[in-house]
Amino acid sequence: MSNYTHQTAPTQFVEASGIRFAYRRFGKTGGVPIVFNQHYIGTMDYWDPTVTDGLARDREVILFNNAGVSGSSGEVPTTFEQMGANAIAFIKALGLKQVDVLGFSIGGMVAQEIALQAPDLVRKLILVGTGPRGGKGMDSLTRVAQRIFGATYDPPEHVWLAAQFSPSAAGQAAGREFLKRTHLRQEGRDPEVNDKVSPAQVEAMEKWGVQREGSYDYLKTIKQPTLVVNGSNDVLTPTVNSFIMQQNIPNAQLIIYPDSNHGAHHQYPELFVEHATLFLNA
């Protein structure tokens, strides 16, 4: 058992594919670790400590910044295929033979790529607030994102209240609590992303969102047990996409939380930890 928590785990570095990846590890060692893949312009400090520490009770949690993000060197690729390849290089550089993979938002697109490119590396998959290639209404993802992320907020971090939480009083209150939790870590916080990150990630989203004949066929090749989680009204990747993934991934189950948006696991963190734990332990 490492005594580190979300708050105290030091940022470490590992080299792979010419990239120096920043990462943190904490929780109960000895089992299959779970690797977290982060959302648009997020760093390791944008994860919810209630979620990470909650899951770390039973397993080792590994957070990292993919290439070009925050403390990791290199360039952000403009495809999720290459981000997935970079994530695989990172996982293998840690000497890990098998991991569980969690991906939130664009991290869920990266997580799908990890499972597709390195199926033997991935035991189980958790996809939160994300969607398939060529998903429904995902061609408008960048327009909605530009509207939300282009607006002005006071304080600026309240952008996440609009992007991740339902507009109800309860949803917004949960969002403010989430933002407080993400600031509990004071020491050794991640640097914010640089100006090159957003355009590269947006370009990757635009490519992923293109609808083609047979867009969803690839989902049928993801054989891992998969837990799909979303809010009842995800404004960024419309909730119907979670159903599409559940219908096409052969061994997938779906949870939709009430009165919630893109970051449902941050709105109901204790419940999410219980559901994820049940799934990972099954």
C-alpha positions, 0 to 999 in steps of 0.5 A, spaced: 500 500 500 502 506 498 501 511 503 500 517 498 493 520 496 491 524 490 493 530 494 500 528 496 502 523 490 509 526 487 509 528 480 514 523 477 516 522 470 518 516 465 521 517 458 517 513 452 517 514 444 521 520 445 516 523 450 517 525 458 511 523 461 508 526 467 504 522 472 502 520 479 501 513 482 497 512 489 493 507 492 493 499 493 498 496 489 498 488 487 492 488 483 491 491 476 492 498 476 487 503 473 489 509 468 485 515 467 485 519 461 483 526 462 478 531 458 479 537 453 485 542 456 485 538 463 491 536 467 492 531 473 489 536 478 482 536 474 480 529 476 476 529 482 479 527 489 473 523 491 473 519 485 481 518 485 482 516 492 475 512 492 478 508 487 485 508 490 482 504 496 482 497 492 487 498 487 492 503 484 490 509 481 495 512 475 494 519 473 498 522 467 498 527 462 499 525 455 504 528 450 504 535 450 499 536 456 501 540 462 508 537 465 509 532 459 514 534 453 512 533 446 506 535 442 499 534 442 497 530 436 491 531 432 488 524 432 486 520 438 489 514 434 496 517 436 494 520 443 492 512 444 499 510 441 502 515 446 498 512 452 500 505 450 507 507 450 507 511 457 503 504 460 508 500 457 514 504 460 511 503 467 513 496 465 505 494 466 502 488 463 495 489 464 491 495 466 484 497 467 483 504 463 478 510 464 477 515 459 473 522 460 470 526 454 476 526 449 480 521 454 474 516 453 476 517 445 483 515 447 481 510 452 477 506 446 484 507 442 488 504 447 483 498 447 483 497 440 491 498 439 493 494 445 487 489 446 492 485 451 494 490 455 487 492 457 483 488 462 476 493 463 474 499 460 470 505 463 468 510 458 465 517 461 461 522 458 464 520 451 462 518 444 464 513 438 467 515 432 462 519 428 457 519 433 450 523 433 451 530 434 458 530 435 459 534 428 457 540 432 461 538 438 466 543 437 461 548 435 458 547 442 464 547 445 466 553 442 460 557 445 461 554 452 469 555 452 468 561 448 464 565 454 466 569 459 466 566 467 467 570 473 471 566 476 474 563 469 474 556 472 466 556 472 466 554 465 467 547 468 460 548 471 457 550 464 461 544 461 460 538 466 454 540 471 447 540 470 444 547 470 439 545 476 441 548 483 443 542 485 447 541 479 451 547 480 452 546 487 455 540 486 459 543 481 462 548 486 463 543 491 467 539 485 471 545 484 473 546 491 475 539 491 480 540 485 484 545 489 485 541 495 492 539 493 496 545 494 503 542 493 506 541 486 500 542 482 500 541 475 502 547 470 496 549 466 496 547 459 499 551 453 496 555 447 498 549 443 493 544 446 486 546 445 487 547 437 490 540 437 485 537 441 479 540 437 482 538 431 482 531 433 475 532 435 473 534 429 476 528 425 473 523 430 466 526 429 466 525 422 460 521 420 461 515 415 458 509 413 459 503 418 462 508 423 460 504 429 463 497 426 470 498 430 466 498 437 464 491 435 471 489 436 472 492 443 471 485 447 473 488 454 468 488 459 466 496 458 462 500 463 459 506 459 457 512 464 454 519 462 449 524 465 442 525 463 443 531 458 450 531 456 451 538 452 458 536 449 457 529 447 450 528 447 447 522 451 445 518 446 452 516 444 453 513 450 447 508 448 450 507 441 456 505 445 453 500 449 449 497 444 455 496 439 460 494 444 459 486 445 460 486 453 458 493 455 453 496 460 450 503 461 449 507 467 445 514 466 445 519 472 439 523 473 439 531 472 446 531 470 451 533 464 458 531 461 461 530 468 456 526 471 461 522 475 463 529 478 456 530 480 455 524 483 462 522 485 461 517 491 455 513 487 460 513 481 466 510 485 461 504 488 458 503 481 465 503 478 468 498 484 462 493 483 464 493 475 472 493 476 471 487 482 466 483 478 
